[in-house]
Amino acid sequence: MSDDKVVRLGSKRREHRGEETPKGETNDSEDEVLYCSFCKRPNTQVIKMVQGPGVNICSECTMIAVQYLILNDRMLSAEAQMILDAFWGKSK
């Protein structure tokens, strides 16, 4: 399993600041199977998984949520495109 398949929000911040990983938490995700807190699919069946403190969300559930928010809030298409570009890491 590739490390960039699971994005860990807390551990990346700690590594950037030079802090140690807390006891019981590991940076090794080679064999770890994580499940989306929303759809319950494992990270082996989705494009990406974002791991937060006590919760995980897969890329598919994230896109459903973003689409819902865009449609519900009636955002302008330019604003929606900026959000999607930021999510997928695209730059102009």
PDB file with one MODEL, atoms N, CA, C and O in Angstrom:
MODEL        1
ATOM      1  N   MET A   1       0.839  -1.172   0.000  1.00  0.00           N
ATOM      2  CA  MET A   1       0.000   0.000   0.000  1.00  0.00           C
ATOM      3  C   MET A   1       0.889   1.241   0.000  1.00  0.00           C
ATOM      4  O   MET A   1       1.863   1.305   0.750  1.00  0.00           O
ATOM      5  N   SER A   2       0.567   2.206  -0.817  1.00  0.00           N
ATOM      6  CA  SER A   2       1.367   3.420  -0.926  1.00  0.00           C
ATOM      7  C   SER A   2       1.069   4.378   0.219  1.00  0.00           C
ATOM      8  O   SER A   2      -0.079   4.499   0.648  1.00  0.00           O
ATOM      9  N   ASP A   3       2.106   5.064   0.720  1.00  0.00           N
ATOM     10  CA  ASP A   3       1.915   6.032   1.789  1.00  0.00           C
ATOM     11  C   ASP A   3       1.012   7.176   1.386  1.00  0.00           C
ATOM     12  O   ASP A   3       0.295   7.714   2.231  1.00  0.00           O
ATOM     13  N   ASP A   4       1.023   7.573   0.098  1.00  0.00           N
ATOM     14  CA  ASP A   4       0.181   8.696  -0.272  1.00  0.00           C
ATOM     15  C   ASP A   4      -1.260   8.291  -0.519  1.00  0.00           C
ATOM     16  O   ASP A   4      -2.066   9.133  -0.915  1.00  0.00           O
ATOM     17  N   LYS A   5      -1.608   7.052  -0.304  1.00  0.00           N
ATOM     18  CA  LYS A   5      -3.004   6.624  -0.398  1.00  0.00           C
ATOM     19  C   LYS A   5      -3.762   7.036   0.862  1.00  0.00           C
ATOM     20  O   LYS A   5      -4.973   7.249   0.814  1.00  0.00           O
ATOM     21  N   VAL A   6      -3.056   7.149   1.990  1.00  0.00           N
ATOM     22  CA  VAL A   6      -3.644   7.611   3.246  1.00  0.00           C
ATOM     23  C   VAL A   6      -2.959   8.914   3.634  1.00  0.00           C
ATOM     24  O   VAL A   6      -1.736   8.972   3.762  1.00  0.00           O
ATOM     25  N   VAL A   7      -3.756   9.949   3.819  1.00  0.00           N
ATOM     26  CA  VAL A   7      -3.238  11.248   4.230  1.00  0.00           C
ATOM     27  C   VAL A   7      -3.565  11.421   5.703  1.00  0.00           C
ATOM     28  O   VAL A   7      -4.735  11.446   6.086  1.00  0.00           O
ATOM     29  N   ARG A   8      -2.527  11.541   6.532  1.00  0.00           N
ATOM     30  CA  ARG A   8      -2.711  11.709   7.970  1.00  0.00           C
ATOM     31  C   ARG A   8      -2.515  13.172   8.305  1.00  0.00           C
ATOM     32  O   ARG A   8      -1.418  13.710   8.153  1.00  0.00           O
ATOM     33  N   LEU A   9      -3.568  13.812   8.757  1.00  0.00           N
ATOM     34  CA  LEU A   9      -3.498  15.238   9.030  1.00  0.00           C
ATOM     35  C   LEU A   9      -2.597  15.564  10.210  1.00  0.00           C
ATOM     36  O   LEU A   9      -1.772  16.472  10.105  1.00  0.00           O
ATOM     37  N   GLY A  10      -2.721  14.866  11.318  1.00  0.00           N
ATOM     38  CA  GLY A  10      -1.945  15.167  12.521  1.00  0.00           C
ATOM     39  C   GLY A  10      -0.476  14.845  12.403  1.00  0.00           C
ATOM     40  O   GLY A  10       0.356  15.647  12.828  1.00  0.00           O
ATOM     41  N   SER A  11      -0.122  13.697  11.841  1.00  0.00           N
ATOM     42  CA  SER A  11       1.274  13.270  11.804  1.00  0.00           C
ATOM     43  C   SER A  11       2.115  14.138  10.880  1.00  0.00           C
ATOM     44  O   SER A  11       3.287  14.380  11.167  1.00  0.00           O
ATOM     45  N   LYS A  12       1.549  14.608   9.785  1.00  0.00           N
ATOM     46  CA  LYS A  12       2.308  15.468   8.868  1.00  0.00           C
ATOM     47  C   LYS A  12       2.664  16.790   9.537  1.00  0.00           C
ATOM     48  O   LYS A  12       3.764  17.311   9.349  1.00  0.00           O
ATOM     49  N   ARG A  13       1.741  17.326  10.311  1.00  0.00           N
ATOM     50  CA  ARG A  13       2.021  18.575  11.022  1.00  0.00           C
ATOM     51  C   ARG A  13       3.133  18.388  12.035  1.00  0.00           C
ATOM     52  O   ARG A  13       4.014  19.237  12.164  1.00  0.00           O
ATOM     53  N   ARG A  14       3.090  17.257  12.767  1.00  0.00           N
ATOM     54  CA  ARG A  14       4.127  17.001  13.768  1.00  0.00           C
ATOM     55  C   ARG A  14       5.492  16.827  13.113  1.00  0.00           C
ATOM     56  O   ARG A  14       6.492  17.348  13.608  1.00  0.00           O
ATOM     57  N   GLU A  15       5.535  16.086  11.985  1.00  0.00           N
ATOM     58  CA  GLU A  15       6.807  15.877  11.295  1.00  0.00           C
ATOM     59  C   GLU A  15       7.371  17.212  10.812  1.00  0.00           C
ATOM     60  O   GLU A  15       8.575  17.452  10.902  1.00  0.00           O
ATOM     61  N   HIS A  16       6.496  18.076  10.301  1.00  0.00           N
ATOM     62  CA  HIS A  16       6.926  19.371   9.792  1.00  0.00           C
ATOM     63  C   HIS A  16       7.532  20.226  10.915  1.00  0.00           C
ATOM     64  O   HIS A  16       8.497  20.956  10.687  1.00  0.00           O
ATOM     65  N   ARG A  17       6.969  20.134  12.117  1.00  0.00           N
ATOM     66  CA  ARG A  17       7.473  20.918  13.248  1.00  0.00           C
ATOM     67  C   ARG A  17       8.629  20.239  13.957  1.00  0.00           C
ATOM     68  O   ARG A  17       9.202  20.803  14.890  1.00  0.00           O
ATOM     69  N   GLY A  18       8.982  19.025  13.526  1.00  0.00           N
ATOM     70  CA  GLY A  18      10.093  18.318  14.138  1.00  0.00           C
ATOM     71  C   GLY A  18       9.738  17.604  15.423  1.00  0.00           C
ATOM     72  O   GLY A  18      10.626  17.231  16.190  1.00  0.00           O
ATOM     73  N   GLU A  19       8.438  17.404  15.673  1.00  0.00           N
ATOM     74  CA  GLU A  19       8.002  16.719  16.887  1.00  0.00           C
ATOM     75  C   GLU A  19       8.005  15.217  16.670  1.00  0.00           C
ATOM     76  O   GLU A  19       7.906  14.736  15.541  1.00  0.00           O
ATOM     77  N   GLU A  20       8.121  14.493  17.756  1.00  0.00           N
ATOM     78  CA  GLU A  20       8.077  13.034  17.690  1.00  0.00           C
ATOM     79  C   GLU A  20       6.639  12.563  17.578  1.00  0.00           C
ATOM     80  O   GLU A  20       5.705  13.258  17.979  1.00  0.00           O
ATOM     81  N   THR A  21       6.481  11.370  17.025  1.00  0.00           N
ATOM     82  CA  THR A  21       5.168  10.745  16.951  1.00  0.00           C
ATOM     83  C   THR A  21       4.780  10.268  18.340  1.00  0.00           C
ATOM     84  O   THR A  21       5.581   9.607  19.001  1.00  0.00           O
ATOM     85  N   PRO A  22       3.557  10.587  18.811  1.00  0.00           N
ATOM     86  CA  PRO A  22       3.136  10.155  20.152  1.00  0.00           C
ATOM     87  C   PRO A  22       3.158   8.639  20.305  1.00  0.00           C
ATOM     88  O   PRO A  22       3.014   7.901  19.331  1.00  0.00           O
ATOM     89  N   LYS A  23       3.343   8.184  21.557  1.00  0.00           N
ATOM     90  CA  LYS A  23       3.383   6.761  21.867  1.00  0.00           C
ATOM     91  C   LYS A  23       2.088   6.095  21.384  1.00  0.00           C
ATOM     92  O   LYS A  23       0.992   6.605  21.614  1.00  0.00           O
ATOM     93  N   GLY A  24       2.233   4.969  20.724  1.00  0.00           N
ATOM     94  CA  GLY A  24       1.072   4.238  20.236  1.00  0.00           C
ATOM     95  C   GLY A  24       0.626   4.644  18.841  1.00  0.00           C
ATOM     96  O   GLY A  24      -0.234   3.986  18.255  1.00  0.00           O
ATOM     97  N   GLU A  25       1.188   5.705  18.303  1.00  0.00           N
ATOM     98  CA  GLU A  25       0.839   6.147  16.958  1.00  0.00           C
ATOM     99  C   GLU A  25       2.017   5.869  16.047  1.00  0.00           C
ATOM    100  O   GLU A  25       3.164   6.080  16.441  1.00  0.00           O
ATOM    101  N   THR A  26       1.762   5.408  14.857  1.00  0.00           N
ATOM    102  CA  THR A  26       2.835   5.034  13.950  1.00  0.00           C
ATOM    103  C   THR A  26       2.718   5.776  12.633  1.00  0.00           C
ATOM    104  O   THR A  26       1.616   6.123  12.209  1.00  0.00           O
ATOM    105  N   ASN A  27       3.843   6.020  11.986  1.00  0.00           N
ATOM    106  CA  ASN A  27       3.861   6.633  10.667  1.00  0.00           C
ATOM    107  C   ASN A  27       3.837   5.577   9.570  1.00  0.00           C
ATOM    108  O   ASN A  27       3.701   5.917   8.394  1.00  0.00           O
ATOM    109  N   ASP A  28       3.968   4.301   9.932  1.00  0.00           N
ATOM    110  CA  ASP A  28       4.022   3.217   8.959  1.00  0.00           C
ATOM    111  C   ASP A  28       2.618   2.760   8.606  1.00  0.00           C
ATOM    112  O   ASP A  28       1.903   2.231   9.457  1.00  0.00           O
ATOM    113  N   SER A  29       2.212   2.962   7.341  1.00  0.00           N
ATOM    114  CA  SER A  29       0.859   2.587   6.928  1.00  0.00           C
ATOM    115  C   SER A  29       0.889   1.486   5.885  1.00  0.00           C
ATOM    116  O   SER A  29      -0.104   1.273   5.189  1.00  0.00           O
ATOM    117  N   GLU A  30       2.005   0.782   5.759  1.00  0.00           N
ATOM    118  CA  GLU A  30       2.151  -0.249   4.733  1.00  0.00           C
ATOM    119  C   GLU A  30       1.047  -1.285   4.779  1.00  0.00           C
ATOM    120  O   GLU A  30       0.446  -1.576   3.745  1.00  0.00           O
ATOM    121  N   ASP A  31       0.757  -1.854   5.946  1.00  0.00           N
ATOM    122  CA  ASP A  31      -0.213  -2.937   6.063  1.00  0.00           C
ATOM    123  C   ASP A  31      -1.495  -2.518   6.773  1.00  0.00           C
ATOM    124  O   ASP A  31      -2.394  -3.340   6.952  1.00  0.00           O
ATOM    125  N   GLU A  32      -1.594  -1.267   7.176  1.00  0.00           N
ATOM    126  CA  GLU A  32      -2.746  -0.818   7.939  1.00  0.00           C
ATOM    127  C   GLU A  32      -3.956  -0.602   7.025  1.00  0.00           C
ATOM    128  O   GLU A  32      -3.866   0.100   6.018  1.00  0.00           O
ATOM    129  N   VAL A  33      -5.075  -1.208   7.385  1.00  0.00           N
ATOM    130  CA  VAL A  33      -6.314  -1.006   6.639  1.00  0.00           C
ATOM    131  C   VAL A  33      -7.183  -0.055   7.445  1.00  0.00           C
ATOM    132  O   VAL A  33      -7.510  -0.317   8.602  1.00  0.00           O
ATOM    133  N   LEU A  34      -7.552   1.058   6.812  1.00  0.00           N
ATOM    134  CA  LEU A  34      -8.421   2.050   7.440  1.00  0.00           C
ATOM    135  C   LEU A  34      -9.766   2.027   6.735  1.00  0.00           C
ATOM    136  O   LEU A  34      -9.849   1.723   5.545  1.00  0.00           O
ATOM    137  N   TYR A  35     -10.817   2.348   7.477  1.00  0.00           N
ATOM    138  CA  TYR A  35     -12.159   2.353   6.911  1.00  0.00           C
ATOM    139  C   TYR A  35     -12.739   3.756   6.970  1.00  0.00           C
ATOM    140  O   TYR A  35     -12.544   4.480   7.947  1.00  0.00           O
ATOM    141  N   CYS A  36     -13.454   4.133   5.918  1.00  0.00           N
ATOM    142  CA  CYS A  36     -14.117   5.430   5.880  1.00  0.00           C
ATOM    143  C   CYS A  36     -15.197   5.445   6.964  1.00  0.00           C
ATOM    144  O   CYS A  36     -15.982   4.503   7.075  1.00  0.00           O
ATOM    145  N   SER A  37     -15.235   6.494   7.747  1.00  0.00           N
ATOM    146  CA  SER A  37     -16.218   6.612   8.816  1.00  0.00           C
ATOM    147  C   SER A  37     -17.626   6.818   8.272  1.00  0.00           C
ATOM    148  O   SER A  37     -18.602   6.672   9.009  1.00  0.00           O
ATOM    149  N   PHE A  38     -17.740   7.154   6.994  1.00  0.00           N
ATOM    150  CA  PHE A  38     -19.044   7.437   6.398  1.00  0.00           C
ATOM    151  C   PHE A  38     -19.597   6.244   5.621  1.00  0.00           C
ATOM    152  O   PHE A  38     -20.726   5.819   5.866  1.00  0.00           O
ATOM    153  N   CYS A  39     -18.817   5.699   4.687  1.00  0.00           N
ATOM    154  CA  CYS A  39     -19.311   4.599   3.836  1.00  0.00           C
ATOM    155  C   CYS A  39     -18.765   3.234   4.243  1.00  0.00           C
ATOM    156  O   CYS A  39     -19.213   2.208   3.730  1.00  0.00           O
ATOM    157  N   LYS A  40     -17.800   3.216   5.162  1.00  0.00           N
ATOM    158  CA  LYS A  40     -17.204   1.980   5.696  1.00  0.00           C
ATOM    159  C   LYS A  40     -16.331   1.211   4.708  1.00  0.00           C
ATOM    160  O   LYS A  40     -15.957   0.071   4.985  1.00  0.00           O
ATOM    161  N   ARG A  41     -15.994   1.812   3.548  1.00  0.00           N
ATOM    162  CA  ARG A  41     -15.091   1.120   2.613  1.00  0.00           C
ATOM    163  C   ARG A  41     -13.660   1.221   3.114  1.00  0.00           C
ATOM    164  O   ARG A  41     -13.288   2.228   3.716  1.00  0.00           O
ATOM    165  N   PRO A  42     -12.846   0.190   2.876  1.00  0.00           N
ATOM    166  CA  PRO A  42     -11.444   0.223   3.296  1.00  0.00           C
ATOM    167  C   PRO A  42     -10.609   1.072   2.333  1.00  0.00           C
ATOM    168  O   PRO A  42     -10.998   1.306   1.189  1.00  0.00           O
ATOM    169  N   ASN A  43      -9.465   1.523   2.820  1.00  0.00           N
ATOM    170  CA  ASN A  43      -8.582   2.334   1.978  1.00  0.00           C
ATOM    171  C   ASN A  43      -8.046   1.547   0.788  1.00  0.00           C
ATOM    172  O   ASN A  43      -7.499   2.143  -0.140  1.00  0.00           O
ATOM    173  N   THR A  44      -8.188   0.235   0.793  1.00  0.00           N
ATOM    174  CA  THR A  44      -7.750  -0.578  -0.337  1.00  0.00           C
ATOM    175  C   THR A  44      -8.729  -0.503  -1.512  1.00  0.00           C
ATOM    176  O   THR A  44      -8.407  -0.945  -2.615  1.00  0.00           O
ATOM    177  N   GLN A  45      -9.925   0.057  -1.283  1.00  0.00           N
ATOM    178  CA  GLN A  45     -10.943   0.135  -2.333  1.00  0.00           C
ATOM    179  C   GLN A  45     -11.260   1.556  -2.774  1.00  0.00           C
ATOM    180  O   GLN A  45     -12.173   1.761  -3.574  1.00  0.00           O
ATOM    181  N   VAL A  46     -10.528   2.532  -2.272  1.00  0.00           N
ATOM    182  CA  VAL A  46     -10.794   3.930  -2.641  1.00  0.00           C
ATOM    183  C   VAL A  46      -9.513   4.581  -3.147  1.00  0.00           C
ATOM    184  O   VAL A  46      -8.419   4.048  -2.965  1.00  0.00           O
ATOM    185  N   ILE A  47      -9.662   5.732  -3.781  1.00  0.00           N
ATOM    186  CA  ILE A  47      -8.501   6.436  -4.344  1.00  0.00           C
ATOM    187  C   ILE A  47      -7.601   6.963  -3.232  1.00  0.00           C
ATOM    188  O   ILE A  47      -6.393   6.726  -3.242  1.00  0.00           O
ATOM    189  N   LYS A  48      -8.185   7.671  -2.280  1.00  0.00           N
ATOM    190  CA  LYS A  48      -7.441   8.245  -1.156  1.00  0.00           C
ATOM    191  C   LYS A  48      -8.286   8.170   0.100  1.00  0.00           C
ATOM    192  O   LYS A  48      -9.512   8.085   0.038  1.00  0.00           O
ATOM    193  N   MET A  49      -7.613   8.203   1.240  1.00  0.00           N
ATOM    194  CA  MET A  49      -8.282   8.235   2.534  1.00  0.00           C
ATOM    195  C   MET A  49      -7.612   9.327   3.359  1.00  0.00           C
ATOM    196  O   MET A  49      -6.386   9.368   3.464  1.00  0.00           O
ATOM    197  N   VAL A  50      -8.416  10.210   3.944  1.00  0.00           N
ATOM    198  CA  VAL A  50      -7.891  11.243   4.827  1.00  0.00           C
ATOM    199  C   VAL A  50      -8.190  10.793   6.247  1.00  0.00           C
ATOM    200  O   VAL A  50      -9.338  10.520   6.599  1.00  0.00           O
ATOM    201  N   GLN A  51      -7.135  10.719   7.062  1.00  0.00           N
ATOM    202  CA  GLN A  51      -7.271  10.271   8.440  1.00  0.00           C
ATOM    203  C   GLN A  51      -7.127  11.474   9.363  1.00  0.00           C
ATOM    204  O   GLN A  51      -6.116  12.177   9.347  1.00  0.00           O
ATOM    205  N   GLY A  52      -8.146  11.690  10.156  1.00  0.00           N
ATOM    206  CA  GLY A  52      -8.125  12.772  11.141  1.00  0.00           C
ATOM    207  C   GLY A  52      -8.149  12.178  12.535  1.00  0.00           C
ATOM    208  O   GLY A  52      -8.025  10.964  12.695  1.00  0.00           O
ATOM    209  N   PRO A  53      -8.305  13.011  13.533  1.00  0.00           N
ATOM    210  CA  PRO A  53      -8.334  12.501  14.911  1.00  0.00           C
ATOM    211  C   PRO A  53      -9.621  11.714  15.172  1.00  0.00           C
ATOM    212  O   PRO A  53     -10.675  12.295  15.434  1.00  0.00           O
ATOM    213  N   GLY A  54      -9.518  10.392  15.098  1.00  0.00           N
ATOM    214  CA  GLY A  54     -10.650   9.520  15.386  1.00  0.00           C
ATOM    215  C   GLY A  54     -11.657   9.370  14.262  1.00  0.00           C
ATOM    216  O   GLY A  54     -12.730   8.806  14.475  1.00  0.00           O
ATOM    217  N   VAL A  55     -11.339   9.863  13.066  1.00  0.00           N
ATOM    218  CA  VAL A  55     -12.274   9.786  11.947  1.00  0.00           C
ATOM    219  C   VAL A  55     -11.496   9.688  10.637  1.00  0.00           C
ATOM    220  O   VAL A  55     -10.409  10.251  10.506  1.00  0.00           O
ATOM    221  N   ASN A  56     -12.065   8.969   9.673  1.00  0.00           N
ATOM    222  CA  ASN A  56     -11.471   8.842   8.340  1.00  0.00           C
ATOM    223  C   ASN A  56     -12.541   9.173   7.317  1.00  0.00           C
ATOM    224  O   ASN A  56     -13.721   8.902   7.538  1.00  0.00           O
ATOM    225  N   ILE A  57     -12.133   9.761   6.195  1.00  0.00           N
ATOM    226  CA  ILE A  57     -13.065  10.014   5.106  1.00  0.00           C
ATOM    227  C   ILE A  57     -12.368   9.715   3.785  1.00  0.00           C
ATOM    228  O   ILE A  57     -11.243  10.154   3.548  1.00  0.00           O
ATOM    229  N   CYS A  58     -13.052   8.963   2.932  1.00  0.00           N
ATOM    230  CA  CYS A  58     -12.472   8.598   1.643  1.00  0.00           C
ATOM    231  C   CYS A  58     -12.715   9.716   0.633  1.00  0.00           C
ATOM    232  O   CYS A  58     -13.545  10.599   0.852  1.00  0.00           O
ATOM    233  N   SER A  59     -11.983   9.665  -0.465  1.00  0.00           N
ATOM    234  CA  SER A  59     -12.094  10.704  -1.491  1.00  0.00           C
ATOM    235  C   SER A  59     -13.492  10.753  -2.098  1.00  0.00           C
ATOM    236  O   SER A  59     -13.975  11.828  -2.453  1.00  0.00           O
ATOM    237  N   GLU A  60     -14.150   9.591  -2.219  1.00  0.00           N
ATOM    238  CA  GLU A  60     -15.492   9.569  -2.799  1.00  0.00           C
ATOM    239  C   GLU A  60     -16.501  10.262  -1.886  1.00  0.00           C
ATOM    240  O   GLU A  60     -17.326  11.039  -2.367  1.00  0.00           O
ATOM    241  N   CYS A  61     -16.454  10.000  -0.593  1.00  0.00           N
ATOM    242  CA  CYS A  61     -17.361  10.668   0.351  1.00  0.00           C
ATOM    243  C   CYS A  61     -17.058  12.167   0.435  1.00  0.00           C
ATOM    244  O   CYS A  61     -17.967  12.981   0.597  1.00  0.00           O
ATOM    245  N   THR A  62     -15.782  12.520   0.325  1.00  0.00           N
ATOM    246  CA  THR A  62     -15.413  13.933   0.318  1.00  0.00           C
ATOM    247  C   THR A  62     -16.030  14.638  -0.878  1.00  0.00           C
ATOM    248  O   THR A  62     -16.561  15.740  -0.744  1.00  0.00           O
ATOM    249  N   MET A  63     -15.964  14.012  -2.046  1.00  0.00           N
ATOM    250  CA  MET A  63     -16.535  14.622  -3.248  1.00  0.00           C
ATOM    251  C   MET A  63     -18.050  14.751  -3.142  1.00  0.00           C
ATOM    252  O   MET A  63     -18.613  15.754  -3.581  1.00  0.00           O
ATOM    253  N   ILE A  64     -18.719  13.757  -2.568  1.00  0.00           N
ATOM    254  CA  ILE A  64     -20.165  13.845  -2.367  1.00  0.00           C
ATOM    255  C   ILE A  64     -20.492  15.030  -1.461  1.00  0.00           C
ATOM    256  O   ILE A  64     -21.426  15.785  -1.729  1.00  0.00           O
ATOM    257  N   ALA A  65     -19.720  15.186  -0.389  1.00  0.00           N
ATOM    258  CA  ALA A  65     -19.946  16.294   0.539  1.00  0.00           C
ATOM    259  C   ALA A  65     -19.704  17.640  -0.137  1.00  0.00           C
ATOM    260  O   ALA A  65     -20.490  18.571   0.042  1.00  0.00           O
ATOM    261  N   VAL A  66     -18.626  17.752  -0.910  1.00  0.00           N
ATOM    262  CA  VAL A  66     -18.326  19.004  -1.616  1.00  0.00           C
ATOM    263  C   VAL A  66     -19.428  19.328  -2.618  1.00  0.00           C
ATOM    264  O   VAL A  66     -19.880  20.470  -2.698  1.00  0.00           O
ATOM    265  N   GLN A  67     -19.861  18.326  -3.382  1.00  0.00           N
ATOM    266  CA  GLN A  67     -20.933  18.549  -4.348  1.00  0.00           C
ATOM    267  C   GLN A  67     -22.217  18.982  -3.651  1.00  0.00           C
ATOM    268  O   GLN A  67     -22.907  19.880  -4.133  1.00  0.00           O
ATOM    269  N   TYR A  68     -22.539  18.368  -2.545  1.00  0.00           N
ATOM    270  CA  TYR A  68     -23.730  18.738  -1.780  1.00  0.00           C
ATOM    271  C   TYR A  68     -23.642  20.190  -1.328  1.00  0.00           C
ATOM    272  O   TYR A  68     -24.596  20.953  -1.479  1.00  0.00           O
ATOM    273  N   LEU A  69     -22.491  20.567  -0.772  1.00  0.00           N
ATOM    274  CA  LEU A  69     -22.324  21.940  -0.286  1.00  0.00           C
ATOM    275  C   LEU A  69     -22.397  22.957  -1.417  1.00  0.00           C
ATOM    276  O   LEU A  69     -22.966  24.036  -1.252  1.00  0.00           O
ATOM    277  N   ILE A  70     -21.824  22.616  -2.562  1.00  0.00           N
ATOM    278  CA  ILE A  70     -21.863  23.527  -3.708  1.00  0.00           C
ATOM    279  C   ILE A  70     -23.299  23.716  -4.175  1.00  0.00           C
ATOM    280  O   ILE A  70     -23.729  24.845  -4.409  1.00  0.00           O
ATOM    281  N   LEU A  71     -24.043  22.627  -4.312  1.00  0.00           N
ATOM    282  CA  LEU A  71     -25.425  22.716  -4.781  1.00  0.00           C
ATOM    283  C   LEU A  71     -26.333  23.368  -3.743  1.00  0.00           C
ATOM    284  O   LEU A  71     -27.205  24.167  -4.084  1.00  0.00           O
ATOM    285  N   ASN A  72     -26.123  23.024  -2.481  1.00  0.00           N
ATOM    286  CA  ASN A  72     -26.970  23.556  -1.415  1.00  0.00           C
ATOM    287  C   ASN A  72     -26.746  25.046  -1.202  1.00  0.00           C
ATOM    288  O   ASN A  72     -27.701  25.794  -0.996  1.00  0.00           O
ATOM    289  N   ASP A  73     -25.504  25.478  -1.251  1.00  0.00           N
ATOM    290  CA  ASP A  73     -25.177  26.886  -1.019  1.00  0.00           C
ATOM    291  C   ASP A  73     -25.254  27.716  -2.291  1.00  0.00           C
ATOM    292  O   ASP A  73     -25.104  28.937  -2.251  1.00  0.00           O
ATOM    293  N   ARG A  74     -25.488  27.056  -3.420  1.00  0.00           N
ATOM    294  CA  ARG A  74     -25.610  27.734  -4.727  1.00  0.00           C
ATOM    295  C   ARG A  74     -24.400  28.635  -5.005  1.00  0.00           C
ATOM    296  O   ARG A  74     -24.543  29.799  -5.379  1.00  0.00           O
ATOM    297  N   MET A  75     -23.218  28.070  -4.814  1.00  0.00           N
ATOM    298  CA  MET A  75     -21.981  28.812  -5.076  1.00  0.00           C
ATOM    299  C   MET A  75     -21.852  29.106  -6.564  1.00  0.00           C
ATOM    300  O   MET A  75     -22.370  28.367  -7.401  1.00  0.00           O
ATOM    301  N   LEU A  76     -21.173  30.166  -6.876  1.00  0.00           N
ATOM    302  CA  LEU A  76     -20.867  30.461  -8.275  1.00  0.00           C
ATOM    303  C   LEU A  76     -19.911  29.412  -8.809  1.00  0.00           C
ATOM    304  O   LEU A  76     -19.106  28.877  -8.047  1.00  0.00           O
ATOM    305  N   SER A  77     -19.976  29.108 -10.072  1.00  0.00           N
ATOM    306  CA  SER A  77     -19.144  28.052 -10.639  1.00  0.00           C
ATOM    307  C   SER A  77     -17.647  28.359 -10.485  1.00  0.00           C
ATOM    308  O   SER A  77     -16.855  27.433 -10.311  1.00  0.00           O
ATOM    309  N   ALA A  78     -17.246  29.619 -10.543  1.00  0.00           N
ATOM    310  CA  ALA A  78     -15.832  29.963 -10.366  1.00  0.00           C
ATOM    311  C   ALA A  78     -15.367  29.612  -8.952  1.00  0.00           C
ATOM    312  O   ALA A  78     -14.260  29.110  -8.763  1.00  0.00           O
ATOM    313  N   GLU A  79     -16.224  29.881  -7.959  1.00  0.00           N
ATOM    314  CA  GLU A  79     -15.874  29.528  -6.572  1.00  0.00           C
ATOM    315  C   GLU A  79     -15.821  28.009  -6.404  1.00  0.00           C
ATOM    316  O   GLU A  79     -14.927  27.484  -5.739  1.00  0.00           O
ATOM    317  N   ALA A  80     -16.764  27.321  -6.998  1.00  0.00           N
ATOM    318  CA  ALA A  80     -16.782  25.859  -6.918  1.00  0.00           C
ATOM    319  C   ALA A  80     -15.533  25.274  -7.557  1.00  0.00           C
ATOM    320  O   ALA A  80     -14.943  24.336  -7.022  1.00  0.00           O
ATOM    321  N   GLN A  81     -15.125  25.822  -8.698  1.00  0.00           N
ATOM    322  CA  GLN A  81     -13.931  25.324  -9.376  1.00  0.00           C
ATOM    323  C   GLN A  81     -12.687  25.552  -8.521  1.00  0.00           C
ATOM    324  O   GLN A  81     -11.799  24.700  -8.488  1.00  0.00           O
ATOM    325  N   MET A  82     -12.611  26.690  -7.829  1.00  0.00           N
ATOM    326  CA  MET A  82     -11.470  26.964  -6.950  1.00  0.00           C
ATOM    327  C   MET A  82     -11.401  25.933  -5.828  1.00  0.00           C
ATOM    328  O   MET A  82     -10.316  25.472  -5.471  1.00  0.00           O
ATOM    329  N   ILE A  83     -12.556  25.570  -5.273  1.00  0.00           N
ATOM    330  CA  ILE A  83     -12.587  24.580  -4.193  1.00  0.00           C
ATOM    331  C   ILE A  83     -12.115  23.227  -4.708  1.00  0.00           C
ATOM    332  O   ILE A  83     -11.292  22.566  -4.075  1.00  0.00           O
ATOM    333  N   LEU A  84     -12.638  22.822  -5.855  1.00  0.00           N
ATOM    334  CA  LEU A  84     -12.251  21.528  -6.421  1.00  0.00           C
ATOM    335  C   LEU A  84     -10.776  21.510  -6.806  1.00  0.00           C
ATOM    336  O   LEU A  84     -10.094  20.510  -6.580  1.00  0.00           O
ATOM    337  N   ASP A  85     -10.274  22.601  -7.382  1.00  0.00           N
ATOM    338  CA  ASP A  85      -8.859  22.679  -7.739  1.00  0.00           C
ATOM    339  C   ASP A  85      -7.977  22.583  -6.496  1.00  0.00           C
ATOM    340  O   ASP A  85      -6.942  21.917  -6.514  1.00  0.00           O
ATOM    341  N   ALA A  86      -8.391  23.252  -5.417  1.00  0.00           N
ATOM    342  CA  ALA A  86      -7.620  23.192  -4.176  1.00  0.00           C
ATOM    343  C   ALA A  86      -7.631  21.778  -3.611  1.00  0.00           C
ATOM    344  O   ALA A  86      -6.617  21.302  -3.101  1.00  0.00           O
ATOM    345  N   PHE A  87      -8.779  21.106  -3.701  1.00  0.00           N
ATOM    346  CA  PHE A  87      -8.892  19.741  -3.188  1.00  0.00           C
ATOM    347  C   PHE A  87      -7.982  18.786  -3.952  1.00  0.00           C
ATOM    348  O   PHE A  87      -7.324  17.940  -3.347  1.00  0.00           O
ATOM    349  N   TRP A  88      -7.941  18.912  -5.258  1.00  0.00           N
ATOM    350  CA  TRP A  88      -7.139  17.989  -6.084  1.00  0.00           C
ATOM    351  C   TRP A  88      -5.710  18.474  -6.286  1.00  0.00           C
ATOM    352  O   TRP A  88      -4.917  17.802  -6.946  1.00  0.00           O
ATOM    353  N   GLY A  89      -5.368  19.646  -5.721  1.00  0.00           N
ATOM    354  CA  GLY A  89      -3.990  20.119  -5.785  1.00  0.00           C
ATOM    355  C   GLY A  89      -3.588  20.695  -7.130  1.00  0.00           C
ATOM    356  O   GLY A  89      -2.402  20.723  -7.459  1.00  0.00           O
ATOM    357  N   LYS A  90      -4.551  21.154  -7.913  1.00  0.00           N
ATOM    358  CA  LYS A  90      -4.239  21.747  -9.221  1.00  0.00           C
ATOM    359  C   LYS A  90      -3.934  23.212  -9.051  1.00  0.00           C
ATOM    360  O   LYS A  90      -4.564  23.898  -8.246  1.00  0.00           O
ATOM    361  N   SER A  91      -2.966  23.697  -9.809  1.00  0.00           N
ATOM    362  CA  SER A  91      -2.655  25.124  -9.780  1.00  0.00           C
ATOM    363  C   SER A  91      -2.730  25.673 -11.192  1.00  0.00           C
ATOM    364  O   SER A  91      -2.574  24.948 -12.174  1.00  0.00           O
ATOM    365  N   LYS A  92      -2.969  26.962 -11.266  1.00  0.00           N
ATOM    366  CA  LYS A  92      -3.098  27.610 -12.579  1.00  0.00           C
ATOM    367  C   LYS A  92      -1.765  27.843 -13.230  1.00  0.00           C
ATOM    368  O   LYS A  92      -1.703  28.378 -14.337  1.00  0.00           O
TER     369      LYS A  92
ENDMDL
END
